[in-house]
Amino acid sequence: MIRNKNIASRCKRLWIPVNTMAGHSVDRASSLANGVPIYQAAVAAAEVSGLAMAAAGDEIAHFMPIPWDIDRNEPMRYRIWFCHASTDADTPDWLISITYMGKQVLIPAADASADESLAFPATAVAAVADALEVTRWVESASHTKMAETDFAMMMLIECNGLGSASANEIELLGIEIEYTLGGLSEGNRLVTSEAPITDTRVDSGADYYI
């Protein structure tokens, strides 16, 4: 039997690409939310598409079931993946507003009365055009906001500020969600670090991030 409590086997991650988010318009060409950002080629040569942020406040909503296997006593974490089509070291920042809801209740507007809002601090992007950018993890308070009877969640992903970037230079690719699996013994949660981890294998020595 495995007894090592440092194994992160209880953490699960979801990847939600922007093109699968519920807030796309019917023609899938833009968002229904504030600013109506346009869905376009983010890195045409790589055949990668994204939602172009034309101004601060541009956003998209996503509706999804609360994961059935989640441990509701542990917080969920989020990070945002985006692309930056300029060599300028711009500093965009992001905001995710989250509302939890039960069955047989009105589906609310994502920003009407959010249960919580997660701020992603402004960070200078790489001075490389079309480089992949990933924010740091931001931990929610879902374990204190989510009721046992809640069945679904609504998220509003907003480019809170362009950080000197020009219109449509920042393109949202998707979001990643991490949560703890329920149904197992307590005390096995391991939060991954933003610090580099040294690979100690023979002939290695490379650092990598989780």
C-alpha positions as CSV (number, residue, x, y, z in Angstrom):
1,M,0.0,0.0,0.0
2,I,1.3,3.5,-0.9
3,R,1.5,5.6,2.2
4,N,3.6,8.6,1.0
5,K,1.5,11.7,1.7
6,N,3.7,13.8,-0.6
7,I,2.3,12.2,-3.7
8,A,0.0,14.6,-5.5
9,S,-2.3,11.9,-6.7
10,R,-5.3,13.7,-5.2
11,C,-5.0,16.8,-7.4
12,K,-6.7,16.9,-10.8
13,R,-6.5,19.5,-13.5
14,L,-8.9,20.6,-16.2
15,W,-7.9,22.4,-19.3
16,I,-10.7,24.6,-20.9
17,P,-9.7,26.1,-24.3
18,V,-11.4,29.3,-25.1
19,N,-13.1,27.9,-28.2
20,T,-15.1,25.5,-25.9
21,M,-16.3,28.2,-23.5
22,A,-20.1,28.6,-23.3
23,G,-19.9,32.4,-23.8
24,H,-19.2,32.3,-27.5
25,S,-21.7,33.8,-29.8
26,V,-23.8,31.5,-32.0
27,D,-21.4,32.0,-35.0
28,R,-18.4,31.2,-32.7
29,A,-16.7,34.4,-34.0
30,S,-16.8,36.4,-30.8
31,S,-17.7,36.5,-27.1
32,L,-21.2,37.4,-25.9
33,A,-19.8,39.2,-22.9
34,N,-18.6,42.8,-22.5
35,G,-16.4,44.1,-25.3
36,V,-17.4,41.3,-27.6
37,P,-13.7,40.3,-28.2
38,I,-13.1,38.6,-31.5
39,Y,-12.1,34.9,-31.9
40,Q,-9.2,34.8,-34.4
41,A,-5.9,33.3,-35.3
42,A,-3.5,33.9,-32.4
43,V,-0.5,32.2,-33.9
44,A,-1.5,31.6,-37.6
45,A,1.7,29.7,-38.4
46,A,1.1,27.2,-35.6
47,E,-2.7,27.0,-36.3
48,V,-3.5,28.2,-32.8
49,S,-6.5,30.5,-32.3
50,G,-7.6,32.7,-29.4
51,L,-9.9,35.4,-28.2
52,A,-8.3,38.8,-29.0
53,M,-8.6,41.4,-26.2
54,A,-9.2,44.8,-27.8
55,A,-9.6,46.8,-24.6
56,A,-9.5,46.5,-20.8
57,G,-12.7,44.9,-19.6
58,D,-13.0,42.5,-22.6
59,E,-14.3,39.1,-21.3
60,I,-15.9,35.8,-21.9
61,A,-18.1,33.6,-19.7
62,H,-18.1,29.9,-19.2
63,F,-20.7,27.7,-17.6
64,M,-19.9,24.2,-16.4
65,P,-20.9,21.5,-13.9
66,I,-19.0,21.4,-10.6
67,P,-16.7,18.4,-11.0
68,W,-18.4,15.4,-9.5
69,D,-15.3,14.1,-7.9
70,I,-14.2,17.3,-6.2
71,D,-13.4,17.6,-2.5
72,R,-15.5,20.5,-1.5
73,N,-13.4,21.1,1.6
74,E,-10.4,22.1,-0.4
75,P,-9.9,25.2,-2.5
76,M,-9.8,25.2,-6.3
77,R,-7.0,27.0,-8.1
78,Y,-6.9,28.7,-11.5
79,R,-4.3,30.0,-14.0
80,I,-4.8,31.7,-17.4
81,W,-3.0,30.8,-20.6
82,F,-2.7,33.5,-23.3
83,C,-0.6,34.7,-26.1
84,H,1.0,38.1,-26.7
85,A,1.5,39.2,-30.3
86,S,4.2,41.8,-29.7
87,T,7.8,42.1,-28.6
88,D,6.9,44.8,-26.0
89,A,7.2,43.8,-22.4
90,D,3.6,44.7,-21.6
91,T,2.0,43.9,-18.3
92,P,-1.6,42.7,-18.7
93,D,-3.6,41.5,-15.7
94,W,-6.7,39.3,-15.4
95,L,-9.8,38.7,-13.3
96,I,-12.0,35.7,-12.9
97,S,-15.4,36.1,-11.3
98,I,-17.2,32.9,-10.1
99,T,-20.8,32.2,-9.2
100,Y,-22.0,28.8,-7.8
101,M,-25.6,27.6,-8.3
102,G,-27.9,24.8,-7.5
103,K,-30.3,22.9,-9.7
104,Q,-33.7,24.4,-10.6
105,V,-32.5,28.0,-9.9
106,L,-32.1,30.8,-12.4
107,I,-28.7,30.7,-14.2
108,P,-27.2,34.1,-13.2
109,A,-25.2,36.6,-15.2
110,A,-21.6,35.8,-14.4
111,D,-20.9,39.3,-13.1
112,A,-24.3,40.0,-11.5
113,S,-23.4,38.9,-8.0
114,A,-20.3,36.8,-8.1
115,D,-19.6,34.6,-5.1
116,E,-15.9,35.4,-5.4
117,S,-13.4,37.2,-7.7
118,L,-9.8,36.1,-8.4
119,A,-7.3,38.8,-9.3
120,F,-4.3,37.8,-11.4
121,P,-1.5,40.4,-10.8
122,A,0.0,42.2,-13.7
123,T,3.2,40.5,-14.9
124,A,5.6,41.5,-17.6
125,V,5.3,39.1,-20.6
126,A,8.3,37.9,-22.6
127,A,9.6,40.4,-25.2
128,V,9.0,37.7,-27.9
129,A,6.1,37.9,-30.3
130,D,3.6,35.1,-30.2
131,A,5.1,33.6,-27.1
132,L,3.0,31.4,-24.7
133,E,2.2,33.2,-21.4
134,V,0.8,31.4,-18.4
135,T,-0.1,33.3,-15.2
136,R,0.8,32.1,-11.7
137,W,-1.8,29.9,-9.9
138,V,-4.4,31.9,-7.9
139,E,-6.3,30.0,-5.2
140,S,-10.0,30.5,-4.8
141,A,-12.1,30.3,-1.7
142,S,-14.4,27.7,-3.2
143,H,-14.3,25.6,-0.1
144,T,-16.0,28.4,1.8
145,K,-18.3,29.7,-1.0
146,M,-19.6,26.5,-2.6
147,A,-22.6,24.9,-1.0
148,E,-23.2,21.2,-0.8
149,T,-26.3,21.6,-3.0
150,D,-24.5,23.7,-5.7
151,F,-24.5,21.8,-9.0
152,A,-22.8,24.2,-11.5
153,M,-20.6,27.2,-11.7
154,M,-20.4,30.3,-13.9
155,M,-17.1,32.0,-14.6
156,L,-16.3,35.3,-16.2
157,I,-12.7,35.6,-17.5
158,E,-11.8,39.2,-18.0
159,C,-8.7,41.0,-19.3
160,N,-8.8,43.6,-16.5
161,G,-6.0,45.7,-18.0
162,L,-4.0,45.5,-21.2
163,G,-0.9,46.8,-19.5
164,S,0.2,49.1,-22.3
165,A,-0.5,46.5,-25.0
166,S,-2.3,47.6,-28.1
167,A,-5.7,46.4,-29.1
168,N,-5.9,42.7,-30.0
169,E,-2.2,42.0,-29.1
170,I,-3.3,39.8,-26.1
171,E,-5.2,36.7,-27.0
172,L,-6.8,34.4,-24.4
173,L,-6.1,30.7,-25.2
174,G,-7.8,29.1,-22.2
175,I,-7.8,28.5,-18.5
176,E,-6.6,25.7,-16.3
177,I,-8.3,24.6,-13.1
178,E,-6.9,22.4,-10.4
179,Y,-8.9,20.8,-7.6
180,T,-8.6,18.1,-5.0
181,L,-10.2,14.8,-5.4
182,G,-12.7,13.7,-2.8
183,G,-13.5,10.3,-1.4
184,L,-10.0,9.5,-0.1
185,S,-8.4,9.9,3.3
186,E,-7.6,13.4,4.6
187,G,-4.2,15.0,4.6
188,N,-2.9,14.0,1.2
189,R,-3.1,17.3,-0.6
190,L,0.1,18.6,-2.1
191,V,0.2,22.1,-3.7
192,T,2.7,22.4,-6.6
193,S,5.2,25.2,-6.4
194,E,6.0,28.1,-8.7
195,A,9.7,27.6,-7.8
196,P,11.9,25.5,-10.1
197,I,12.4,21.9,-9.2
198,T,15.8,20.4,-9.9
199,D,15.8,17.2,-11.8
200,T,18.3,14.9,-9.9
201,R,18.4,12.1,-12.5
202,V,21.8,11.1,-13.8
203,D,23.2,13.4,-16.6
204,S,20.4,15.8,-16.0
205,G,20.4,18.9,-13.7
206,A,17.7,20.8,-15.6
207,D,15.2,23.0,-13.8
208,Y,11.6,22.9,-14.6
209,Y,8.4,24.4,-13.3
210,I,5.0,22.8,-12.4
